[in-house]
Amino acid sequence: MSKFRTAMGKTIDMSTLASKNEKTRAVGNMKVNARGDTIDGMGKVIQPVTAKVNNSYAKTVGNRSSQQVRTPRPKEVAKPDIDLSQLTEAELELEASFEDDAEVEAIKAAELQSLKTKGKK
């Protein structure tokens, strides 16, 4: 905000005036203070203005179902040739979990593809 000049010639700085009175109850029927926080009858803040803004933003932008999501196609990863006899037990277990993860990802990709083809029909 900026400084304004009244009809009588006085200068009023609106930003300092607003900051001094931001906790004062606003005139009207909205039950808010000058800052925009929702307040109760005693003047206590029920919901801050930042929470209101976050909620309204989440309702519009945060709705992922309305946004188009592009998923990259899974790429075939070449398996390196590993001599399994030289690995420890922990490394062997980790190696097995990688194979399981790859299988799960392949199943997920197939399910996603089938859902896409059903949606197009």
C-alpha positions as CSV (number, residue, x, y, z in Angstrom):
1,M,0.0,0.0,0.0
2,S,1.1,3.6,-0.3
3,K,0.6,6.9,1.3
4,F,-2.6,8.9,0.6
5,R,-3.4,12.5,1.0
6,T,-6.7,13.5,2.6
7,A,-8.9,16.3,1.5
8,M,-7.6,18.4,4.4
9,G,-4.0,17.8,3.2
10,K,-2.9,15.2,5.8
11,T,-0.8,12.2,4.7
12,I,-2.0,8.8,5.7
13,D,0.2,5.7,5.4
14,M,-2.3,2.9,4.9
15,S,0.3,0.0,5.4
16,T,1.2,1.2,8.9
17,L,-2.5,1.9,9.7
18,A,-3.4,-1.7,8.7
19,S,-0.5,-3.3,10.6
20,K,-1.4,-1.4,13.8
21,N,-5.0,-2.6,13.6
22,E,-4.7,-6.1,12.1
23,K,-6.1,-7.8,15.3
24,T,-9.0,-5.4,15.6
25,R,-12.5,-6.8,14.7
26,A,-13.5,-5.7,11.2
27,V,-16.8,-3.9,10.6
28,G,-19.4,-6.1,8.9
29,N,-21.0,-9.4,9.3
30,M,-18.1,-11.7,8.3
31,K,-16.7,-12.4,11.8
32,V,-13.1,-11.6,10.8
33,N,-10.4,-9.3,12.0
34,A,-8.7,-6.7,9.8
35,R,-6.1,-9.2,8.8
36,G,-8.7,-11.7,7.6
37,D,-8.5,-14.4,10.3
38,T,-11.8,-15.9,11.3
39,I,-12.6,-15.0,14.9
40,D,-15.2,-15.9,17.5
41,G,-17.4,-13.6,19.5
42,M,-14.6,-12.9,22.0
43,G,-12.1,-11.9,19.3
44,K,-10.0,-15.1,19.5
45,V,-8.7,-16.5,16.2
46,I,-10.5,-19.6,15.1
47,Q,-8.8,-20.1,11.7
48,P,-5.9,-17.9,10.5
49,V,-6.0,-16.4,7.1
50,T,-3.0,-18.5,5.9
51,A,-5.0,-21.7,6.6
52,K,-7.9,-20.3,4.6
53,V,-5.6,-19.6,1.7
54,N,-4.0,-23.1,1.9
55,N,-7.4,-24.8,2.0
56,S,-8.7,-22.9,-1.0
57,Y,-5.5,-23.5,-2.9
58,A,-5.6,-27.2,-2.1
59,K,-9.2,-27.4,-3.4
60,T,-8.3,-26.0,-6.8
61,V,-4.7,-26.9,-7.5
62,G,-4.3,-29.8,-5.2
63,N,-7.0,-31.8,-6.9
64,R,-4.8,-34.3,-8.7
65,S,-7.7,-36.2,-10.3
66,S,-8.5,-33.1,-12.5
67,Q,-4.9,-32.8,-13.7
68,Q,-3.5,-34.9,-16.5
69,V,-0.6,-37.1,-15.3
70,R,1.9,-38.4,-17.8
71,T,3.7,-41.5,-16.6
72,P,6.9,-42.5,-18.3
73,R,7.1,-45.9,-19.9
74,P,9.2,-48.3,-17.9
75,K,12.6,-48.8,-19.5
76,E,14.2,-52.2,-19.7
77,V,17.2,-52.2,-17.5
78,A,20.1,-54.3,-18.5
79,K,21.2,-56.6,-15.7
80,P,25.0,-56.5,-15.0
81,D,26.8,-59.8,-14.9
82,I,27.5,-60.5,-11.3
83,D,29.4,-63.4,-9.9
84,L,27.0,-64.4,-7.1
85,S,29.6,-66.6,-5.4
86,Q,31.6,-63.5,-4.3
87,L,28.6,-61.8,-2.6
88,T,27.9,-61.9,1.2
89,E,24.5,-63.0,2.6
90,A,23.3,-59.5,3.0
91,E,24.3,-58.6,-0.6
92,L,22.5,-61.7,-1.9
93,E,19.4,-60.8,0.0
94,L,19.5,-57.3,-1.4
95,E,20.0,-58.7,-4.9
96,A,16.9,-60.8,-4.5
97,S,14.9,-57.9,-3.3
98,F,15.9,-55.9,-6.4
99,E,14.5,-58.7,-8.6
100,D,11.2,-58.7,-6.6
101,D,10.9,-54.9,-7.0
102,A,11.4,-55.2,-10.7
103,E,8.6,-57.8,-10.9
104,V,6.3,-55.6,-8.9
105,E,7.0,-52.6,-11.1
106,A,6.3,-54.7,-14.2
107,I,2.9,-55.8,-12.7
108,K,2.0,-52.2,-11.9
109,A,2.9,-51.1,-15.4
110,A,0.7,-53.8,-16.9
111,E,-2.2,-52.9,-14.7
112,L,-1.9,-49.2,-15.5
113,Q,-1.8,-50.0,-19.2
114,S,-4.9,-52.2,-18.9
115,L,-6.7,-49.4,-17.1
116,K,-5.8,-46.9,-19.8
117,T,-7.1,-49.1,-22.6
118,K,-10.4,-49.7,-20.7
119,G,-10.8,-45.9,-20.2
120,K,-10.4,-45.3,-23.9
121,K,-13.2,-47.7,-24.9
